[in-house]
């Protein structure tokens, strides 16, 4: 049974995740955002951040029809669930869910740093 109360929107866009490891070193990974809601999102990554990590997400949305520029979303979030890779898939990849503390939507995005 699905207990989510908020509508999840499928997005399928590239993202960059960053967080500090236990030694305080900045870690950055590429990911794909599967879906998002007002309070969270689910992403796929080869190497997800550890459970409980505070992360920053950067997502570049595709250019919309008649738009002068694309939009960039940044979000502060916390990893609340890790989904191990499905070994039966041709290219198994891990997934993870985050709860977002805040989103920021910006015009004229700077390039996302990978």
HUBELMO-V39431 format. One record per pair of residues at least 4 apart in sequence whose C-alpha atoms are under 6 Angstrom apart, sorted by the first residue. I is the first residue (numbers start at 1). J is the second residue. If there is no record, write none. Layout:
BEGIN
i->I j->J
i->I j->J
END
This chain:
BEGIN
i->7 j->37
i->8 j->36
i->8 j->37
i->9 j->35
i->9 j->36
i->10 j->34
i->10 j->35
i->11 j->34
i->11 j->35
i->12 j->33
i->12 j->34
i->13 j->32
i->13 j->33
i->14 j->31
i->14 j->32
i->15 j->30
i->15 j->31
i->15 j->32
i->15 j->58
i->15 j->59
i->16 j->29
i->16 j->30
i->16 j->31
i->16 j->57
i->16 j->58
i->17 j->28
i->17 j->29
i->17 j->56
i->17 j->57
i->18 j->27
i->18 j->28
i->18 j->55
i->18 j->56
i->19 j->26
i->19 j->27
i->19 j->55
i->20 j->24
i->20 j->25
i->20 j->26
i->20 j->27
i->21 j->25
i->31 j->44
i->31 j->45
i->32 j->43
i->32 j->44
i->33 j->42
i->33 j->43
i->34 j->42
i->34 j->43
i->35 j->41
i->35 j->42
i->36 j->40
i->36 j->41
i->39 j->99
i->39 j->100
i->40 j->98
i->40 j->99
i->40 j->100
i->41 j->97
i->41 j->98
i->42 j->96
i->42 j->97
i->43 j->95
i->43 j->96
i->44 j->94
i->44 j->95
i->45 j->94
i->46 j->93
i->46 j->94
i->51 j->79
i->52 j->78
i->52 j->79
i->52 j->80
i->53 j->78
i->53 j->79
i->54 j->77
i->54 j->78
i->55 j->76
i->55 j->77
i->55 j->78
i->56 j->75
i->56 j->76
i->57 j->74
i->57 j->75
i->58 j->73
i->58 j->74
i->59 j->72
i->59 j->73
i->60 j->72
i->61 j->71
i->61 j->72
i->62 j->70
i->63 j->70
i->69 j->108
i->71 j->106
i->71 j->107
i->72 j->105
i->72 j->106
i->72 j->109
i->73 j->104
i->73 j->105
i->74 j->103
i->74 j->104
i->75 j->102
i->75 j->103
i->76 j->100
i->76 j->101
i->76 j->102
i->77 j->98
i->77 j->99
i->77 j->100
i->77 j->101
i->78 j->98
i->78 j->99
i->79 j->97
i->79 j->98
i->80 j->97
i->80 j->98
i->81 j->96
i->81 j->97
i->82 j->95
i->82 j->96
i->83 j->94
i->83 j->95
i->83 j->96
i->84 j->94
i->85 j->92
i->85 j->93
i->85 j->94
i->86 j->92
i->87 j->92
END
